[in-house]
């Protein structure tokens, strides 16, 4: 019973699903993977690119009804993967963008060259606005290579950290793999998500990831990373 809080399922709004058929295939793949809850996190870039709210909600409702009509054992939730910009915290608080599963939790991403100070600023401003903050796919950001930064973000700013399932599964070289192991060994990763964009080049691989985590850390830790933490955080 996995929970995926980072999934680009809604078609026609970002670089994830492009067609209604893509969305259907992605839902069926997630169900086959044992996922019972999906937060549909389309990309949002506040103050730079307008978010297609009307289209997002219409396509979300279509997908939600399709799951009900076909009696699929999965529940969809609204959300977004929000790029941190100067406008992000107040626009999110004003309701211009969907938070995760209608809670006060936000999934935050950054540009690839983000400095550590900018990550701290995001954590502070979203926190001041009342949000619980999850940093998306932390493996992508150079400041996270410094474990002192990781500890500070967690302990001083209360940031939770999400890692992609593919990062757990794929070898990326000695130093990158060592960093991934240490992040997991030290408990710095709070949750795993698929960051699925399609069923081909960037598919959902939660079951395979769970099995690898179970082999390395035991079933309880694997269940916590793939669903337990997410259920508690989002009251699912």
N, C-alpha and C positions, 0 to 999 in steps of 0.2 A: 504494500500500500504506500507507494511513493508519492511525493508532492514535488512538482516542478514549478519553481517560482520564476523561471526565466525561459520563455518559450515564445518564439515569433510565429504564432499560429494564425493570426488574423490576416486574411489575404488583402492585397491591394493597398496596404498602408505603409509598408517599409520594404526592406530587402529580404523579408521572410517569405511566407506563402504569397504567391503571385495570383493564384486563381482559387475559386471555390473548391475545385477538385484537389488542389494542393492542401487546403485546409482539411478536407475530409481524410486524405491520406495520412496527414500528420496526426490527426486525432486517433485514427485506427492504430497507427504505429505506437503512439503513447499508451493506448489501452493494452496493446500486446506487451509493452514493456512493464506493465504493472502499475502505471501511474493513475491515481484516482482523483487528483486535483491538479489543474494546470492554471497558472496565472499567465494571461496572454499579454506579454510585455512587448508591445510595439515600441520602436524607437521614438523618443521625443527630444526635441532640441529647442528648449524655450527661448524666446526672444530672437531666434534666428530662422527657424523653419516652422510655419504654422502646423499645429497638430490637427489631422483630419478627424476631429471628434465625431462628427455626424456619421461619416463612413465607418469609422472604427466601431462605434456602438451598434450600427446596423448590421455589420458583418459579424460582430460578436454575438448579437441576438440570433442571427441565422445559425451560427455554429452551435450555440447553446441549445436551440430548439431541435436541431438535427440530432444531437446527442440524446435528447429526451425521446424523440420520435423513434430512435433506433435502440432505446433502452440500453445505452452504453454506460458502463460503470465508471463514469468520469464526470467531474464537475468543473466547469470553466469559471474563471474569475477574471475580472478586469484588472488592468495594471499597465505600467509602461516601464521601459528602461530609459531613465531620464539622464541625458547628458548634462553635466554640471556647467551652467553658465551663470553669469551674474544675476540673471532673471529667474533662475530655476526655483529657489526656495519660496519666494513670495507668490509666483504664479501657480506653483503646486498647491500652496496653502489656500489660495483663492479658488481652487477647484477647476483650473483650466486643463489639468492633466490628471489621469486616474492614478491613485496610489495603489499599492498592492492589496487586492481583495477587499477594497473599501475600508482599509485600516489606515492608521497613521504610520505606515511603514513605506519606505521608498527605496527602490533599487537604483543606484547611482552608478553611472559610468563616466569616464573621462576621455579626453583626447590622448593619443598615444604618447605625447611628449610632456605630459602633465608633471609639474614639479611637486615635491612633497608639500610645500607650503599651500599649494592650491587644494590638495586633498584635505589638509587640515581645515582650511577655510570652508570647504564644502561640508565637512562633518560638523563644524561649529554652527554654521548658518542653518543647515537643515535641522540640527538639534534645537537651536534657539526657536525655530518655527514650530517645534513640537513633534518632529518626525523621528522615528526610529530608522536608522540608516544602515543599509546593506550595500557594500561596495561590490559591484558586479565583476566577475572574472578578474580577480586581483592579480592573477598570474601575468596579465598583459602589461602591468605598469612598473616601470623601472624603480620607483621609490620603494616598492614592496620587496625588492631584493635585500633591503636593509632590514634585518629583523628588529632592530631598535624602532624603526618607523612602524612596523607592524604592531609591536607591543604598545607603543604610544597611542596609535589610533584606536586600538581596542580598549586600553585601560583608561586613557584620559578623555577620549571622545565617545566611547561606547559604540564604536563601529563594529558591525558584524561583517563577515567576509564570505563571499561565495566563490567557489571554484567550478569551472566547467568539467563535465564528465569526461570529455575528450582529453583534458589535461591529465587526469588520473590514468587514462588508458594508453595514451600514446607516448612513446619515448621521443624526447626532444633534445637529447644530448646530455652529457654527464652533469654539467652544472645546473641546467634547468631541471633535470630529474632529481638531483639532490635537493634543490630548493623545494620542489613539490613534496618530496618525502618529509622534509623537516617541517613544512607548514602543517602537514597532516599529523606527523608524530607529536608536535608540540600543541596540537589542538587549536591552532590559529584559524583553521577553516571551520566555519559554522555550518555550512550547507553546500551540497552539490546540486547543480542544476544542469540542464542539457544545453541551454542556449541554442535549441534546435531552430533551424531556418527552413529545412526541407526534409525530404526522406532519402536524399541521395548524397550530396557532398557534405551536408551538415545535419545529420539525422539525430534523432533521440537515441541515446545509448545508456539509459539509466540502469537497466537490468545488468548489463555487462559490467558497468562501473560498480554497482552494488556488490556483485560477486567478487570483484577484485578487492574492494575495501573489506569485505567480510573475511577474505583469506588473509589479509594483512593485519586487520585490527579487531576482528571478531564481529559477530552478528549484531550485538547491541550498538557498537559504534557505527557500523554501516547503516543500520536502521535510523540512527539519530541524524546522520549526515544526509540521508536520502529522503527523510520524511518527518522524523520526530520533531526536530527543531522547528521546521517550517510549520507544522500543525500548531504547535504551541504559540509561535510568534503571531500567526495569522488567525488564530482561534478557529481552525478548521475541524 
